[in-house]
Amino acid sequence: MGTMTVPEMQFEGPAPETVIARDIAKKALFIAPILIVTFGLIWGVNGALSTAYGLALVVVNFVLAAAMLSSAGRISATLMMAAALFGYLIRLTLIFLAIFLVRKASWVELVPLGVTIIGAHLGLLFWEMKFISASLAYPALKPTASKESSSK
């Protein structure tokens, strides 16, 4: 029997993941002062610094994920799937290393750092779900009312 080959696909056009990652980063900048001040009041300056570091890790994680997926998607669908799977493992390892390297530093408070990393990942993703469009007409964020009326 012969082998079956699958044609390679490339994705053209703007990458929706970069639009979404940029929007998540904007939302993170919005919540950053609230979280930093709140955890700073509870754990002091070290809590505020740990929270800022945790938020930076979260934003870098989302931006790196978007960059990996959009770059791989321009090459092939197979590479994009590999970037999704192995990129997750790589980014998880990078977060672990970023925490491991600073865990004994004098400014690190592990509780606010952990709460920030877990809470910000989940919170920002759930917040962003309200704005994601699941249609092929608008593959990234849902258009606002002004964008819809101007395109008609």
Rosetta blueprint (number, residue, H / E / L):
1 M L
2 G L
3 T L
4 M L
5 T L
6 V L
7 P L
8 E L
9 M L
10 Q L
11 F L
12 E L
13 G L
14 P L
15 A L
16 P H
17 E H
18 T H
19 V H
20 I H
21 A H
22 R H
23 D H
24 I H
25 A H
26 K H
27 K H
28 A H
29 L H
30 F H
31 I H
32 A H
33 P H
34 I H
35 L H
36 I H
37 V H
38 T H
39 F H
40 G H
41 L H
42 I H
43 W H
44 G H
45 V H
46 N H
47 G H
48 A H
49 L H
50 S H
51 T H
52 A H
53 Y H
54 G H
55 L H
56 A H
57 L H
58 V H
59 V H
60 V H
61 N H
62 F H
63 V H
64 L H
65 A H
66 A H
67 A H
68 M H
69 L H
70 S H
71 S H
72 A H
73 G H
74 R H
75 I H
76 S L
77 A H
78 T H
79 L H
80 M H
81 M H
82 A H
83 A H
84 A H
85 L H
86 F H
87 G H
88 Y H
89 L H
90 I H
91 R H
92 L H
93 T H
94 L H
95 I H
96 F H
97 L H
98 A H
99 I H
100 F H
101 L H
102 V H
103 R L
104 K L
105 A L
106 S L
107 W L
108 V L
109 E L
110 L H
111 V H
112 P H
113 L H
114 G H
115 V H
116 T H
117 I H
118 I H
119 G H
120 A H
121 H H
122 L H
123 G H
124 L H
125 L H
126 F H
127 W H
128 E H
129 M H
130 K L
131 F L
132 I E
133 S L
134 A L
135 S L
136 L L
137 A L
138 Y L
139 P L
140 A L
141 L E
142 K L
143 P L
144 T L
145 A H
146 S H
147 K H
148 E H
149 S H
150 S H
151 S H
152 K L
